[in-house]
Amino acid sequence: MNDSRRWTALAVLLVAEAMNLLDTTIVQVAAPAVHAELGGAISFYTVGYTLPFALLLITGGRLGDILGRRRTFQFGMAGFVLASALCAAAATPGFLLVFRALQGASAALVIPQTIGLIRVLFDGAARARALGMIGPVMGLAAVSGPVLGGLLTDAWTWRSVFLVNVPLGLAVLAASGLLTEDRSAARPRLDLLGTALVVVGAGLVVYPLLTRWNGYLVSAGVVVLVVFAVQQRFRGGLIERGLFRGLGFPAGLATSVLFFAVMTGLTQVVVLFLQLTQHADARTAGLSLLPWSCGLAVSSFAAGRWLVPRYGSRILFAGLGFLAVGIAGIAVGWPLLLSLAIAGTGTGLFTVPFFTAALALVRPSETGSAAGLLNAVQQLGGTVGVAVLTAVFLATEVEVACWTAVGLTVAAGLTAIGLTRGTRAGSPSEPSPAGV
């Protein structure tokens, strides 16, 4: 394949990546307008997408290994386009929730394939450049999502935030023939039992957070998740067991859940506060998140370029500090745009060293599984954060939701200590003896 076709194929993959992030942030801004027309719980419209996406990510990766990454990518994108059109046409909150879940499940087939397909298309320095473009594209999507959601909702209707996926998705499908088919030589088996257990368990835990607290459902969910953990320990195929040989990587997973619960849940709370309490329109709410997104983009660039090479993983604690200060600023009445800029700066300072530190703890053969698990846990944390912080805000005041987020940020700092200690102890990048 010549260079121009390869880089065009990369653009196809990057658009697909950006569509996934856009579909989360764009709907957060439109959710109050959806609620005003259809009713239903506001947080359902975000969680209905992120929960299936999180829980099926690893299975989606396995399907790419078995069936072929291009074929799985195409099937998932076709489902995503169809589900987006159905979301735009939904007449009841129940139908919209079902179609959002279909969107999330389809995205779980698309996203795990992108890095594998990039590795097939490029090698050497070109591969590094191609992989390095993912971050800026995601940053642009993060900045554009809230703004685009506000503009579309205000200018037309909330249905347009779903319709925008249709032409983009069709263009990706039309150009997907440029992608090279690829599959795993090992052909891993599909762990349907493990998938079913984690979906049921997580659903039982998250559902009461979205509606009314039910200790019986939560307890049942915890039991199912314990069964899932035991099944993975002895017979499962979703998670590499070697990832849990020490405390460092599990501490990273816990940190990821807490941090992304704050990051995703807080942006939802800010949008709801502006629209429901301050009576701002969707466009104003979307534009108000620009300081957050710009702070994230600038600080993540600075962290990757200068700070992490010089100071290492310690920078993530500075990021959590900035995040906590920014959220506390909202609670005590600082100017909202200033507080969001500080919090966004913290998120950028955290994310770069966090993923570097977490992946430094795994062997090369485990990198794919570890990255997939980190992505899944990130999405699950965001789902829980939207459910919890939205429920707190709607039941009390924005200040209470913010102090709850500060508490979760402090907890993330405590779990991150285990992650950074594991990193300083040394990366297990060298192959260990057989059977260890």
C-alpha positions in Angstrom: 0.0 0.0 0.0 1.4 3.4 -1.0 1.9 6.2 1.6 -1.2 8.3 0.6 -3.5 5.3 1.0 -2.0 4.4 4.3 -2.4 7.9 5.7 -6.0 8.0 4.4 -6.7 4.7 6.1 -5.3 6.2 9.3 -7.7 9.2 8.9 -10.6 6.6 8.7 -9.5 5.1 12.0 -9.0 8.4 13.8 -12.4 9.6 12.7 -13.9 6.5 14.2 -12.0 7.1 17.5 -13.2 10.7 17.6 -16.8 9.7 17.0 -16.8 7.6 20.1 -15.6 10.4 22.3 -17.9 12.9 20.7 -20.9 10.7 21.3 -20.3 10.8 25.0 -19.6 14.5 25.4 -22.1 15.8 22.8 -25.0 14.0 24.5 -24.1 15.3 27.9 -24.9 18.8 26.8 -28.1 17.7 24.9 -29.4 15.5 27.8 -31.5 18.2 29.5 -33.3 18.9 26.2 -33.9 15.2 25.7 -35.4 15.0 29.2 -37.6 18.0 28.6 -39.2 16.4 25.5 -39.2 12.7 26.4 -38.7 12.6 30.2 -36.7 9.8 31.8 -33.7 10.0 34.0 -31.1 12.4 32.6 -28.1 10.3 33.5 -29.5 7.3 31.6 -28.8 9.0 28.3 -25.1 9.1 29.0 -24.8 5.9 31.0 -26.9 3.9 28.5 -24.0 4.3 26.1 -20.9 4.2 28.3 -21.9 1.1 30.3 -22.3 -1.4 27.4 -19.2 0.2 25.8 -17.2 -0.4 28.9 -18.3 -3.9 29.6 -18.0 -5.2 26.0 -14.7 -3.5 25.1 -12.5 -6.6 25.9 -14.9 -8.9 24.2 -14.9 -6.6 21.1 -11.1 -6.9 21.1 -11.3 -10.7 21.2 -13.8 -10.8 18.3 -11.3 -8.8 16.3 -8.6 -11.3 17.0 -10.9 -14.2 16.0 -13.0 -12.8 13.1 -10.5 -10.2 11.7 -10.1 -6.6 12.8 -11.3 -4.9 9.6 -14.4 -7.1 9.4 -15.2 -6.5 13.1 -14.5 -2.7 12.7 -16.9 -2.6 9.7 -19.7 -4.5 11.4 -19.4 -2.3 14.5 -19.5 0.9 12.5 -22.5 -0.2 10.5 -24.3 -1.0 13.9 -23.2 2.4 15.2 -24.7 4.3 12.2 -28.0 2.4 12.4 -28.2 2.9 16.2 -27.5 6.6 15.8 -30.3 7.0 13.3 -32.7 5.1 15.6 -31.7 7.3 18.5 -32.6 10.4 16.5 -36.0 8.9 15.7 -36.8 7.6 19.2 -40.2 8.6 20.5 -39.9 7.4 24.1 -37.2 7.3 26.7 -37.2 3.5 26.8 -36.6 3.2 23.0 -33.8 5.8 23.2 -32.1 3.9 26.1 -32.2 0.7 24.1 -30.7 2.4 21.0 -28.1 4.1 23.1 -27.1 0.7 24.5 -26.8 -0.6 20.9 -24.6 2.4 20.1 -22.3 1.6 23.0 -22.1 -2.1 22.1 -21.3 -1.2 18.5 -18.6 1.2 19.6 -17.1 -1.7 21.7 -16.6 -3.5 18.4 -14.9 -0.5 16.7 -12.5 1.0 19.1 -10.4 -2.1 20.1 -9.5 -2.6 16.5 -7.9 0.7 15.8 -4.5 0.3 17.4 -4.1 -3.2 15.9 -5.0 -1.9 12.4 -2.5 1.0 12.8 0.2 -1.5 13.6 -0.6 -3.4 10.4 -0.6 -0.3 8.3 2.7 1.2 9.6 6.0 0.2 11.0 9.1 1.9 12.4 9.1 5.7 12.8 5.9 6.0 10.7 4.1 3.8 13.2 5.2 6.1 16.1 3.9 9.1 14.2 0.6 7.4 13.5 0.1 6.3 17.0 1.1 9.8 18.3 -1.8 11.4 16.3 -4.4 9.6 18.5 -3.8 12.0 21.4 -4.3 15.3 19.5 -7.4 14.0 17.7 -8.9 12.9 21.1 -8.0 16.3 22.5 -9.8 18.0 19.6 -12.8 15.8 20.0 -12.9 16.6 23.8 -12.9 20.3 23.0 -15.4 20.1 20.2 -17.9 17.7 21.7 -19.6 20.0 24.3 -19.5 23.0 21.9 -21.0 21.1 19.0 -23.6 19.5 21.3 -24.7 22.9 22.5 -24.7 24.5 19.0 -26.7 21.7 17.4 -29.2 21.4 20.2 -29.8 25.2 20.3 -29.9 25.7 16.5 -32.1 22.7 15.7 -33.0 19.9 18.1 -31.4 17.3 20.4 -32.0 14.8 17.6 -29.3 16.4 15.5 -26.6 15.3 17.9 -27.3 11.7 16.9 -27.9 12.4 13.2 -24.4 14.0 12.9 -23.0 10.4 13.3 -24.8 9.1 10.2 -22.8 10.9 7.4 -19.6 10.6 9.4 -20.2 6.9 9.9 -21.2 6.3 6.3 -18.0 8.0 5.1 -15.9 5.8 7.4 -17.7 2.7 6.1 -17.2 3.8 2.5 -13.4 4.3 3.0 -12.9 1.2 5.3 -11.9 -0.9 2.3 -8.5 0.9 2.6 -7.9 -1.0 5.8 -5.8 -4.2 5.7 -7.4 -7.3 7.2 -5.6 -8.6 10.3 -6.3 -11.2 13.0 -4.5 -12.9 15.8 -2.4 -15.9 14.9 -3.2 -17.4 18.3 -7.0 -17.2 17.7 -8.0 -16.8 21.4 -11.3 -18.3 22.5 -14.3 -16.1 23.3 -15.2 -16.1 26.9 -19.0 -15.8 26.8 -19.5 -16.8 30.4 -17.1 -14.2 31.6 -18.8 -11.5 29.5 -22.2 -12.5 30.7 -21.1 -12.4 34.4 -19.5 -9.0 34.2 -22.4 -7.4 32.3 -25.0 -8.8 34.8 -22.9 -7.9 37.8 -22.0 -4.4 36.7 -25.6 -3.8 35.6 -27.0 -4.8 39.0 -24.5 -2.5 40.8 -25.0 0.6 38.5 -28.8 0.4 38.0 -29.7 1.3 41.6 -27.3 4.3 41.4 -29.4 5.6 38.5 -32.8 5.1 40.0 -33.5 4.4 43.7 -31.0 2.8 46.0 -31.6 -0.9 46.4 -29.2 -2.7 48.7 -30.4 -6.2 47.5 -29.6 -5.5 43.9 -26.2 -4.0 44.7 -25.4 -7.0 46.9 -26.4 -9.4 44.2 -24.3 -7.5 41.7 -21.3 -7.6 44.0 -21.8 -11.4 44.4 -21.9 -11.9 40.6 -18.7 -9.8 40.2 -17.0 -11.9 42.8 -18.0 -15.0 40.8 -16.6 -13.3 37.7 -13.3 -12.7 39.5 -13.1 -16.3 40.6 -14.0 -17.6 37.1 -11.3 -15.4 35.5 -8.8 -16.6 38.1 -9.2 -20.2 37.2 -10.9 -20.6 33.8 -11.6 -17.2 32.2 -10.2 -15.7 29.0 -11.1 -12.0 29.2 -8.3 -10.8 31.5 -4.7 -11.8 31.6 -4.1 -13.3 35.1 -0.5 -12.1 35.2 -1.7 -8.5 35.4 -2.6 -9.1 39.1 0.6 -10.7 40.2 1.4 -7.5 42.3 -0.5 -4.6 43.8 0.7 -1.9 41.3 -1.6 -2.6 38.4 -4.7 -3.2 40.5 -4.0 0.1 42.3 -3.9 1.7 38.8 -7.3 0.2 38.0 -8.8 1.6 41.2 -7.2 5.0 40.5 -8.7 5.0 37.0 -12.2 4.2 38.3 -12.1 7.1 40.8 -10.4 9.6 38.5 -12.7 9.1 35.5 -15.7 9.0 37.8 -14.8 12.5 38.8 -13.8 13.7 35.3 -16.9 12.5 33.5 -19.4 12.9 36.3 -18.3 16.5 37.0 -18.8 17.7 33.4 -22.3 16.3 33.5 -23.0 18.1 36.8 -21.7 21.4 35.4 -23.9 21.1 32.3 -27.0 20.3 34.4 -26.2 23.1 36.9 -26.0 25.7 34.1 -29.1 24.5 32.3 -31.4 23.5 35.2 -30.3 26.0 37.9 -28.8 28.9 36.0 -31.3 28.5 33.1 -28.6 28.8 30.5 -29.3 27.4 27.0 -27.5 24.4 25.6 -25.1 26.6 23.5 -24.0 28.5 26.6 -23.6 25.4 28.6 -21.4 23.8 25.9 -19.2 26.9 25.5 -18.8 27.1 29.2 -16.9 23.8 29.2 -14.2 25.3 26.8 -11.9 26.3 29.6 -11.9 22.8 30.9 -11.2 21.3 27.5 -8.5 23.9 26.7 -6.8 23.4 30.1 -6.7 19.7 29.5 -5.3 20.1 26.0 -2.5 22.5 27.0 -1.5 20.7 30.2 -1.4 17.2 28.6 0.9 18.6 25.9 3.2 20.2 28.5 3.1 17.0 30.6 4.1 14.8 27.7 6.7 17.2 26.3 8.5 18.5 29.4 7.1 17.5 32.8 6.9 13.7 32.7 10.3 13.3 31.1 11.8 15.4 33.9 9.7 14.6 37.0 8.2 11.2 36.1 5.0 9.8 37.5 5.0 12.2 40.4 3.3 14.7 38.1 0.0 12.8 38.4 -0.3 13.9 42.0 0.1 17.5 40.9 -2.7 16.9 38.4 -5.0 15.5 41.2 -4.2 18.5 43.3 -5.2 21.0 40.5 -8.3 19.0 39.9 -9.3 19.1 43.6 -8.7 22.8 43.8 -10.7 23.5 40.7 -13.7 21.5 41.9 -13.5 23.1 45.4 -13.4 26.4 43.6 -16.8 25.7 42.1 -18.2 24.7 45.5 -17.0 27.9 47.3 -18.2 30.2 44.5 -15.0 31.1 42.5 -15.8 32.2 38.9 -16.9 29.1 37.1 -14.7 29.5 34.1 -11.6 29.9 36.2 -12.5 26.9 38.3 -13.1 24.8 35.2 -9.7 25.9 33.7 -7.9 24.8 36.9 -9.7 21.5 37.0 -9.1 20.9 33.3 -5.4 21.6 33.8 -5.4 19.0 36.5 -6.9 16.3 34.2 -4.3 16.9 31.6 -1.4 16.7 34.1 -2.8 13.4 35.4 -3.6 11.4 32.3 -0.2 11.4 30.6 1.8 10.1 33.6 -1.0 7.8 34.7 -1.2 5.7 31.6 2.6 5.7 31.3 3.0 4.4 34.8 0.2 1.8 34.6 1.5 0.3 31.4 5.1 0.3 32.7 4.0 -2.4 35.2 3.0 -5.0 32.5 5.1 -7.3 30.4 5.2 -6.7 26.6 3.0 -9.7 26.0 0.3 -8.3 28.3 0.2 -4.8 26.9 -2.8 -5.3 24.7 -4.8 -6.9 27.5 -3.8 -4.2 30.0 -4.6 -1.4 27.6 -8.1 -2.9 26.9 -8.7 -3.4 30.6 -7.7 0.2 31.4 -10.0 1.5 28.7 -12.9 -0.6 30.0 -12.3 0.5 33.6 -12.0 4.1 32.5 -15.4 3.9 30.8 -16.9 2.1 33.8 -15.6 4.7 36.2 -17.2 7.4 34.0 -20.5 5.6 34.1 -20.4 5.3 37.9 -19.4 9.0 38.2 -22.3 10.2 36.1 -24.7 8.1 38.0 -23.4 9.1 41.5 -22.6 12.8 41.0 -25.8 13.4 39.0 -27.9 11.8 41.6 -26.2 13.8 44.4 -26.7 17.1 42.5 -30.4 16.4 41.7 -31.1 15.4 45.3 -29.2 18.3 46.9 -27.1 21.2 45.6 -24.1 21.6 43.2 -21.9 22.3 46.2 -22.6 18.9 47.7 -21.9 17.2 44.4 -18.6 19.1 44.1 -17.4 18.2 47.6 -18.3 14.5 46.8 -16.1 14.8 43.7 -13.3 16.3 45.8 -13.5 13.3 48.2 -13.3 10.9 45.2 -10.3 12.8 43.9 -8.5 12.4 47.3 -9.3 8.7 47.2 -7.7 8.5 43.7 -4.6 10.1 45.2 -4.4 7.4 47.9 -4.8 4.5 45.4 -2.2 6.2 43.1 0.4 5.8 45.8 0.3 2.0 45.2 0.6 2.6 41.5 3.7 4.8 41.7 5.4 2.7 44.3 5.0 -0.3 41.9 6.4 1.7 39.1 9.5 2.8 41.1 10.0 -0.9 42.1 10.7 -1.6 38.4 8.8 -2.6 35.3 8.3 -6.3 34.6 9.3 -5.7 31.0 11.9 -8.4 31.1 10.6 -11.9 30.4 10.2 -14.0 33.4 11.1 -17.7 33.6 8.5 -20.1 32.3 5.7 -20.8 34.8 6.4 -17.7 36.9 
